[in-house]
Amino acid sequence: MTKIKTFFSTLLKKEGTKTVITSLWCALLGLILGFLLLLFINAKEAAYGMTSVLGNYLIFSNPQDRLNYFGQTLAKTAPLIAMSLSILVCYKAGLFNIGGSGQYSIAVIVITFLGIGANMPWYLTMIVAMIASMLWAMITGALKAFFNVNEVISGIMLNWIALYITNGILSTNSIVWDSPHSEAFTISTTSNSYIPSIGLDKLFANNSIVGLGMILILVVVVIIFILFKKTTLGYELKTTGLNSDAASYAGMNKVKNVLIATAISGALAGLAASLNLQNGFTSWRLSSTPVDIGFQGISSAFLGGLHPIGVIFSSYFIVHISEGGSMITDLGFSPEVASIMTSLIIYLSGFVFFIKELLRRHEIKLEFAKATRGKEGQA
């Protein structure tokens, strides 16, 4: 019994365990608040509505339909993982990348012209899109590194600039429209720019949007994990993020690290756009507001404890809840209810570090009480 107690005590002291506990707590609290909202709107359908949100696979009676839906959820998770990693990289370097939506929009221009207009191979389209987003993100990095302009302010401004540039360019070039005057941009499954399925679609009931993109994003997660865990560059980025003055004193180049962090972050945002548009399950339509994925990436990154492996699960959770939330409209709930529920969970993800701090303080109190009892016993 003592060994088991010691094991769990040691386990709870680990940073990874605290991250998992706090993330699960925030998600659970968000679901509870969402359920209370459903009760307030329609008490009779609230229980079934929450079941639909959490167990949306059960809506499909056919196993093949469930498998198809599961594959679709996984495919939609891949772009959010990429955007979450984009936020994570900057945060590790002491920056807050709120400009992911703008970087995503710039990649859309490249993807639509190379993918739809020029029918370029998928990998070339993806690489060029990532480079374009990287260069756009480095504007924020350069402003921060050379002129100490707050990256949040410049990122927000660049979001709108990128949105209007994208709308302006695409709205005047009918060569990339789906049909005359549709102003919608979708890459078809027959296009060279469509990310190949490499047979993965057959594992998910021939769902055509399941493909190589899911493998690519897992490779990227491993690369980012190794970057911060095993490389000198990752160590320098983290050190700069923790204390830039100390990093400079130790001989690390702060300007270089800021530029590198924003470059990697921008490339990942461009990858998110590629994984969204180049697998055909979504299209770009002219919009008056920046895309949501840039802000969802922030939530996913924090809910995942700012860990490359953690964002895989947090991204899937957010997509799963969002997909399930959209289904409760069939029960008489307005579409806004689903958005409110997902927004509650996303909002509460910001309290991950607050709860971790509470756990840390509780741990200190327990250690202090234990030490005090030990001294009293010796006396």
C-alpha positions in Angstrom: 0.0 0.0 0.0 2.8 2.4 0.8 4.6 1.6 -2.5 1.4 2.4 -4.4 0.9 5.6 -2.5 4.6 6.6 -3.2 4.2 5.7 -6.9 1.1 7.9 -7.3 2.7 10.7 -5.3 5.8 10.7 -7.5 3.6 10.5 -10.6 1.5 13.5 -9.6 4.7 15.6 -9.1 5.7 15.1 -12.8 5.1 18.1 -15.0 3.5 15.9 -17.7 1.0 14.5 -15.3 0.0 17.9 -14.1 -0.5 19.0 -17.7 -2.8 16.1 -18.5 -4.8 16.6 -15.3 -5.3 20.3 -15.8 -6.2 19.9 -19.5 -8.8 17.2 -18.7 -10.2 19.4 -15.9 -10.7 22.4 -18.2 -12.3 20.2 -20.9 -14.6 18.6 -18.3 -15.6 22.0 -16.8 -16.4 23.2 -20.3 -18.6 20.3 -21.0 -20.5 20.7 -17.7 -21.1 24.4 -18.5 -22.2 23.4 -22.0 -24.7 20.8 -20.5 -26.1 23.5 -18.2 -26.7 25.7 -21.2 -28.5 22.9 -23.0 -30.6 22.3 -19.9 -31.5 26.0 -19.8 -32.6 26.0 -23.4 -34.4 22.7 -23.7 -34.3 20.5 -20.6 -36.0 17.5 -22.3 -33.4 17.2 -25.1 -30.4 18.3 -23.1 -29.2 14.8 -22.2 -29.6 13.5 -25.7 -27.9 16.7 -27.0 -24.9 16.2 -24.9 -24.7 12.5 -25.9 -24.7 13.7 -29.5 -21.9 16.1 -28.8 -19.7 13.5 -27.0 -20.7 10.3 -28.8 -21.5 11.7 -32.3 -20.2 8.4 -33.8 -23.2 6.6 -32.3 -25.6 8.6 -34.5 -24.5 6.4 -37.4 -26.0 2.9 -37.1 -23.8 1.5 -40.0 -20.3 0.6 -38.9 -18.9 1.8 -42.3 -20.5 5.2 -41.8 -18.9 5.5 -38.4 -15.6 4.6 -39.8 -16.0 7.1 -42.6 -17.0 9.8 -40.1 -14.0 8.9 -37.8 -11.6 9.3 -40.8 -13.2 12.6 -41.6 -12.6 13.8 -38.1 -9.0 12.7 -38.2 -8.4 14.5 -41.5 -9.9 17.7 -40.1 -7.7 17.4 -37.0 -4.4 17.5 -39.1 -4.6 21.2 -40.1 -5.5 22.2 -36.5 -2.4 20.3 -35.2 -0.3 22.2 -37.7 -1.7 25.6 -36.5 -1.3 24.5 -32.9 2.4 23.7 -33.5 2.7 27.2 -35.1 1.5 28.8 -31.9 3.6 26.5 -29.7 6.9 27.3 -31.5 6.5 31.0 -31.1 5.4 30.7 -27.5 8.5 28.6 -26.6 10.6 31.4 -28.0 8.7 34.0 -25.8 6.4 35.2 -28.6 2.7 35.1 -29.0 1.7 34.3 -32.6 -1.8 35.7 -33.0 -1.2 36.3 -36.7 -1.8 32.6 -37.7 -4.9 33.6 -39.6 -3.1 36.0 -41.8 -0.3 33.6 -42.5 -2.9 31.0 -43.4 -4.6 33.5 -45.8 -1.3 34.2 -47.6 -0.8 30.5 -48.2 -4.3 30.3 -49.6 -3.3 32.7 -52.5 -0.4 30.4 -53.4 -2.5 27.2 -53.1 -5.3 28.5 -55.3 -3.1 29.8 -58.0 -0.6 26.9 -58.1 -3.2 24.2 -57.3 -6.3 25.3 -59.2 -4.8 27.7 -61.7 -1.5 26.0 -62.6 -2.4 22.4 -61.5 1.1 22.0 -59.9 2.1 18.8 -58.0 0.8 18.7 -54.5 4.2 18.8 -52.8 5.4 21.8 -54.8 2.2 23.7 -54.0 2.6 22.8 -50.3 6.2 23.9 -50.1 5.7 27.2 -51.9 2.6 27.9 -49.7 4.7 27.2 -46.6 7.5 29.6 -47.8 4.9 32.3 -48.6 3.5 32.0 -45.0 6.9 31.9 -43.6 7.9 35.2 -45.3 4.7 36.8 -44.1 5.2 35.7 -40.5 8.8 37.0 -40.6 7.4 40.6 -41.0 6.1 40.3 -37.5 9.5 38.7 -36.4 11.5 41.5 -38.0 9.4 44.2 -36.4 9.8 42.5 -33.0 13.6 41.8 -33.4 14.7 45.1 -34.9 12.2 47.7 -33.6 10.7 45.9 -30.6 7.2 46.2 -32.0 4.8 44.1 -29.9 4.1 40.9 -32.0 0.4 40.8 -30.8 -0.3 44.2 -32.3 1.5 43.6 -35.5 0.1 40.1 -35.8 -3.5 41.4 -35.5 -2.9 44.1 -38.0 -1.3 41.7 -40.5 -4.3 39.3 -40.1 -6.6 41.9 -41.6 -4.1 43.1 -44.2 -3.6 39.5 -45.4 -7.3 38.9 -45.5 -8.0 41.8 -47.7 -5.0 41.1 -49.9 -6.3 37.5 -50.4 -9.9 38.6 -51.0 -8.7 41.3 -53.4 -6.5 39.0 -55.5 -8.8 36.0 -55.7 -12.0 38.0 -56.3 -10.6 39.5 -59.4 -9.1 36.3 -60.9 -11.9 34.0 -62.2 -9.3 31.5 -63.4 -9.3 30.0 -59.9 -13.1 30.0 -59.3 -15.0 26.8 -59.1 -17.5 28.2 -61.6 -18.1 31.6 -63.1 -18.7 34.2 -60.4 -18.9 31.6 -57.6 -15.9 33.1 -55.8 -15.3 29.7 -54.2 -12.0 27.9 -54.4 -11.8 24.1 -54.1 -9.1 21.7 -55.3 -10.8 18.6 -56.9 -9.7 15.0 -56.3 -8.4 14.8 -59.9 -6.0 17.7 -59.5 -2.3 17.2 -59.3 -2.3 19.4 -56.2 -4.7 17.1 -54.3 -2.8 15.3 -51.5 -2.7 11.6 -52.4 -4.5 9.1 -50.2 -1.8 6.4 -50.6 -4.4 3.8 -49.8 -5.4 5.2 -46.3 -8.9 6.1 -47.6 -9.7 2.4 -47.8 -9.0 2.0 -44.1 -11.8 4.5 -43.4 -14.6 3.3 -45.7 -13.2 4.9 -48.8 -13.2 8.4 -47.4 -11.3 10.4 -50.0 -10.2 13.2 -47.7 -8.2 10.7 -45.6 -4.6 10.5 -46.9 -1.0 11.3 -46.7 -1.6 14.6 -44.9 -2.3 12.6 -41.7 1.1 11.0 -41.9 2.8 14.2 -42.7 1.5 16.0 -39.7 2.6 13.2 -37.4 6.1 13.5 -38.9 6.1 17.2 -38.3 5.0 16.6 -34.6 8.0 14.4 -34.1 10.3 16.9 -35.7 9.1 19.7 -33.5 9.4 17.4 -30.4 13.0 16.6 -31.3 13.7 20.2 -32.1 12.9 21.3 -28.5 14.1 18.2 -26.8 17.3 17.3 -28.5 18.8 20.2 -30.5 20.9 23.2 -29.7 18.6 25.4 -31.7 15.6 24.3 -29.7 17.5 24.9 -26.5 18.3 28.5 -27.6 14.8 29.2 -28.6 13.5 28.0 -25.2 16.2 30.0 -23.4 15.4 33.1 -25.3 11.7 32.6 -24.4 12.4 32.2 -20.7 14.8 35.1 -20.4 16.1 36.9 -23.4 18.5 39.0 -21.5 20.2 36.0 -19.9 20.2 34.3 -23.3 22.0 37.3 -24.9 24.5 37.4 -22.0 25.2 33.7 -22.6 26.1 34.5 -26.2 22.8 33.6 -27.9 21.6 35.8 -30.8 18.2 37.1 -29.8 17.4 38.6 -33.2 18.3 35.4 -35.0 16.2 33.3 -32.6 13.1 35.6 -33.0 13.4 35.4 -36.8 13.8 31.7 -36.8 10.9 31.1 -34.4 8.5 33.3 -36.5 9.8 31.6 -39.7 9.1 28.1 -38.4 5.7 29.3 -37.0 4.7 30.8 -40.4 5.7 27.7 -42.3 3.5 25.6 -40.0 0.5 28.0 -40.5 1.0 27.6 -44.3 1.1 23.8 -43.8 -2.3 24.1 -42.0 -3.7 25.8 -45.1 -2.3 23.1 -47.4 -3.7 20.3 -45.3 -7.1 22.1 -45.3 -7.4 23.0 -49.0 -5.3 20.4 -50.7 -7.3 17.4 -49.5 -10.5 18.8 -50.9 -12.8 18.7 -47.8 -12.8 22.5 -47.5 -12.7 25.5 -49.8 -11.8 29.1 -49.5 -14.6 31.6 -49.8 -14.3 35.3 -49.7 -14.7 36.4 -46.1 -15.0 39.6 -44.1 -13.3 38.2 -41.0 -10.0 36.3 -40.5 -10.3 32.5 -40.5 -11.1 30.8 -37.2 -8.3 28.2 -37.3 -5.7 30.8 -36.3 -7.5 31.3 -33.0 -8.5 27.7 -32.5 -4.8 26.9 -32.8 -4.1 29.1 -29.8 -6.7 27.2 -27.7 -5.5 23.8 -28.9 -1.9 24.7 -28.1 -2.7 25.7 -24.5 -5.2 22.9 -23.9 -2.4 20.5 -25.0 -0.1 22.0 -22.4 2.2 23.5 -25.1 3.6 20.1 -25.8 3.9 18.7 -29.4 2.4 15.4 -28.4 -0.3 17.0 -26.3 -1.6 19.1 -29.2 -2.5 16.0 -31.1 -5.1 15.0 -28.5 -6.3 18.6 -27.8 -6.7 19.2 -31.5 -8.7 16.0 -32.0 -10.8 16.9 -29.0 -11.7 20.3 -30.3 -12.6 19.0 -33.7 -14.6 16.2 -32.2 -16.6 18.5 -30.1 -17.1 21.0 -32.9 -18.4 18.2 -35.2 -20.7 16.8 -32.6 -21.9 20.3 -31.6 -23.0 21.0 -35.2 -25.3 17.9 -35.0 -27.4 19.1 -32.1 -29.2 21.6 -34.4 -31.4 18.6 -35.5 -32.7 18.5 -31.9 -34.1 22.0 -32.1 -31.1 23.9 -30.7 -30.0 26.9 -32.6 -26.6 26.7 -34.5 -25.2 29.3 -32.1 -25.5 26.8 -29.2 -22.8 24.5 -30.7 -20.5 27.5 -31.2 -21.1 28.6 -27.6 -20.3 25.1 -26.2 -17.0 24.9 -28.2 -16.2 28.5 -27.2 -16.6 27.6 -23.5 -14.1 24.8 -23.8 -11.7 26.9 -25.8 -12.0 29.8 -23.3 -11.4 27.5 -20.3 -8.2 26.2 -22.0 -6.7 29.5 -21.1 -6.8 28.4 -17.4 -4.5 25.4 -17.9 -1.5 27.2 -16.4 -3.6 28.8 -13.7 -4.7 25.4 -12.5 -1.2 24.0 -12.8 0.0 26.9 -10.5 -2.7 25.9 -7.9 -1.5 22.3 -8.0 2.1 23.5 -7.6 1.2 25.6 -4.5 -0.8 22.8 -3.0 2.2 20.5 -3.5 4.4 23.0 -1.7 2.0 23.2 1.2 2.0 19.4 1.5 5.8 19.3 1.5 6.0 22.0 4.1 3.5 20.3 6.3 5.4 17.0 5.9 8.7 18.7 6.8 7.1 20.4 9.8 5.7 17.1 11.2 9.1 15.6 10.7 10.8 18.3 12.8 8.2 18.0 15.5 8.7 14.3 15.6 12.4 14.7 16.1 11.9 17.2 18.8 
